[in-house]
Amino acid sequence: MKNALARFYDFLDRPLFPMARLVLALLVIPLVLAFTQPLWRISMKAPQYPKGLSMDIYAHKVEGGHGGKDVKEINTLNHYIGMKTIDRSELTDLDWIPFALGLLVILTLRCAAIGNVRALIDLLIITGYISVFAFGRFIYKLYVYGHTLDPEAPFKVKPFTPAIFGSKQIANFRTTSWPQLGSILMGVFVVGVAAVTVWHLWAGRRAAVRAEQAAPVMP
């Protein structure tokens, strides 16, 4: 048992393969680009808005369609059903996302430069935590916006959760919500880190087994 643990800890302290370092360094590129692209788009269509209204959510801002005018129009419509105003100051969750992306960039580059297997596993865990937490907070925010309606609003609608994936009918509006290029780029990073970790663990274990088999047997 002690020998097995010793081999396991020794494996965790082994340096990464050069190919793993190269792939990790390259994965920083989509992560950085994700900061410049919208993560999510929420759009609305109704008979009185044949061209639709849209809102893009970035890692650091919210931008309305049609030159930024759509957010103001959406807020006007939301006022009639008692929904809170969509305002950058209200979306405090966006404040930490740029720092989280920056942290992942630093950790990934550090792992690519001087990391070992232990650092690679830590990077995967931190990446997974940030991804799940960010998406969970996004769903929670949508839930809060749709379930904290002003009871004194001119028009009464039942509390609702806006569409997260796909489309949903709310009153006479068809709302649609889909991930955008920023989320796809972040997904590439997450999947890439997971793939590098799994491959490195598998390849490292095979290399260790071959080394043990090739070692001379002491009499």
Secondary structure, 3 states (H helix, E strand, C coil): CHHHHHHHHHHHCCECCHHHHHHHHHHHHHHHHHCCCCCEEEEEEECCEEEEEEEEECCCCEEEHHHHHHHHHHHHHHHHHCCCCCCCCCCCHHHHHHHHHHHHHHHHHHHHHHCEHHHHHHHHHHHHHHHHHHHHHHHHHHHHHHHCCCCCCCCCCCCCCCCCCEEEEECCEEEEEEECHHHHHHHHHHHHHHHHHHHHHHHHHHHHHHHHHHCCCCC
